[in-house]
Structure formats: C-alpha cells, structure tokens
Amino acid sequence: MPRLVDHQERRRSIIETTWQLIAGQGIENASMRDIARECGYAAPGVLAYYFPSKDALLLASYQLICERTNERIAAGTRGRRGLAALRALCLEIIPADPLTVVEARVAVSFWQRAQTEEALREVGRDALLYWRALVMGFLAEAEHDGECATLADPDAVADELLNVMMGLHVTSMLDPDAVTGSRQRHLVERALARLSAGVTAP
Amino acid sequence: MPRLVDHQERRRSIIETTWQLIAGQGIENASMRDIARECGYAAPGVLAYYFPSKDALLLASYQLICERTNERIAAGTRGRRGLAALRALCLEIIPADPLTVVEARVAVSFWQRAQTEEALREVGRDALLYWRALVMGFLAEAEHDGECATLADPDAVADELLNVMMGLHVTSMLDPDAVTGSRQRHLVERALARLSAGVTAP
C-alpha cells in the first residue's frame, strides 16, 4: 500500500514542519499558506486536504507530540518501577532539552487555543489525566516497595508534581537563562528526594 | 485636566473589554475591528490611537492585570509577614475565583505570544521575578520568626511554589471540574503546611 504510507509520511512531515514554525515564529503569525510554502507545496490546497484548518493542524501537532512523549515515557520506564520510573517520566515531560523545548512551545500555543476550543481542551485534559494515572501508579509502587513512607495524600503529591511540570513549560520560556534544563532537573530530583526521604526538610 | 483623565479612563475601559473578549472567544479570534466594535467605537481608528497593534493591546492588558494582582497582593499582605503573607500572595495569583480565572486566561494568551515576542517575554519575566522576590522575602521572615525550620534550599522552595502556581493556570483551564478553586487552595495549604511543619510526610 504505497499510497497509504505516502499519506502518513506526508501528514507527519507537515506536522514536523509546523512544529518548527510554531517554535520559531508562533502559530498566530503563520498562515496556512505560509505553512504550505514551508512544506514545499506551491498551493495551500494540498495542506487543506490533510488539515482543513489551523485548529485541526495544531490539534494533530499536539497529539503527535503527546504520542511521542508517551513513547519515550514507555521506553524510559520499561523495566523500571516506583521512583525510578517516576523520574524517567518527569524527565520526558519537562522542557529540559532542545527536543522537549520545541514540544513545550507547541504545548503553550495549544493551551492558548484550548481555552476557547472544547475539542482541543479535551485532548489536553486527556494527556494530563494519562500522565496523572502513570504518576499515581508509580507512587503506589514506591509505597509498596518501601521506597517512600505511606503517602497521606497521594493525589496531592501527583497534582503538585504535574503542576510543577506544567509550570516549567511557562517559566522556562519566560526566563530561559534562570530556568535551565539542569535547574528543572534539580526541582524534579528535589521532589523525588522528598518522597524517598519519607520525611524531609522543605 | 479632564482630557487626561478621559484618556486614562478610555484606555482602561478598552483593556477591560479586551479581557472579556480574550476570556470569551480567544485573542486570535478577535480582530482589532471586533475589539473596537465591542468597545463601542464605530471605526477601529480610535482604538489604534491608543493601541497600535494587538501585541500592544495584549501587553497593556497583561500589565494592567499584573498591576491589579500586585495591588491586591499589597493589600492582602499589609500588616502580615512570613507564612501568612505568603498565603495571601498565593491566593491572589492562583486562578481560584472568577476574577483570577479571567486574569489567568489573559496570562495564557499572553504567554503564547511571549514565546516569539521578546518585549512581551520581558514583561512576563519581570512579573515572575517580582513575585519570586516577594516569596523569598516572606520565606526569610518565616525562618526568622521560627515559623519554619531553616530552609536548606529556599530558592528551590520558591521556584517550586511559583511553578505550581503557573501550572495551575494551565491545569485549571484544561480540567476545571477537577482543578477547582478549593482544590487549588488545598495544594497551596499543603505546601505551606510542609513549610510550617519544618519536616513533614510528603
């Protein structure tokens, strides 16, 4: 089925070009015509065949980013459990290297539009809930394996960690010189150390 | 100077109308012409006199929101210090009531554009650094007053709290049914309790 493969390849290549445009000039500054040109299409018609609107393209871009993040999480957590798995998950989500920085930029653009587009918001919420479920599972393993004391409020531990990671998408963009990759990893390690210590000084 | 007062009033009124438009339909869906119409101006020329571009209007909107947040922080922390002041600050920043929810929507729109506009990014960073300095000051007071144990890493405590608050801007928008105002306040209280306990179970 060479045609089908072609289509999937083309779709993926359009999305990857879109990521670079979003990261470089912002989604609101890129028209569908600009994106088509950047993809090497003389007319925007080919692009419209795959993605009828900018929202559709942004949604597909965000979905592919979530898929890839989740593939990396699956690879990074394979054979691991508890706090080691939790660490691997966090390191794939925080924007601490060039790849995840581009992903974070797409996410911030996506969030802006998700504010007023229910369909986008739902996809964003699903990604968040999937990560939350993974965090809760790894926390339960850490408790079971005695890596941390019994957690009085595991839901709050998970929410705090998720909100720190979403916050880092924003603060690392506003202040990249201070909120570096190593600073972000330090904050993650600190949260994990607090868990593994069971009790700890803040 | 009635003319000057008029100008300031008009500017403020345009910004407040813009907030509602951003919260309701998204900045990218509102043209300058739409905003002018919503403000009651027949032609967009009057609007352009005050704000030459959408970025200028969004910047002014974000700045006014920061000013108002900071005024509320000043009022809420007056006569307070340490953890009580820190609590008051957090409660003005997290989007846990209808007013701060509108403010958070403007902030998310602003962040999206700040990704590619250095001037906007700088204003966002300044707001963040101002809040960070306040947090650091209140933490130092809490230590001094014996409200918490000596902090091994106060910078990380401040950064964690700020990132949670920025993250709540995102998660409360994606999942408002779960990330309610009371849920957000619970997370803030938990972070403060961890401080005041000195040592605590996570």
Interface residues (C-beta under 8 A of the other chain):
Chain A: A23 G24 Q25 G26 I27 E28 N29 R105 V108 S109 W111 Q112 R113 A114 Q115 T116 E117 R121 G124 R125 L128 L129 C148 A149 T150 L151 A152 D153 A156 V157 D159 E160 L162 N163 V164 M165 M166 G167 L168 H169 V170 T171 M173 L174 D175 V179 R183 H186 L187 R190 A191 R194 L195 G198 V199 T200 A201 P202
Chain B: A23 G24 Q25 G26 I27 E28 N29 R105 V108 S109 W111 Q112 R113 A114 Q115 T116 E117 R121 G124 R125 L128 L129 C148 A149 T150 L151 A152 D153 A156 V157 D159 E160 L162 N163 V164 M165 M166 G167 L168 H169 V170 T171 M173 L174 D175 V179 R183 H186 L187 R190 A191 R194 L195 G198 V199 T200 A201 P202
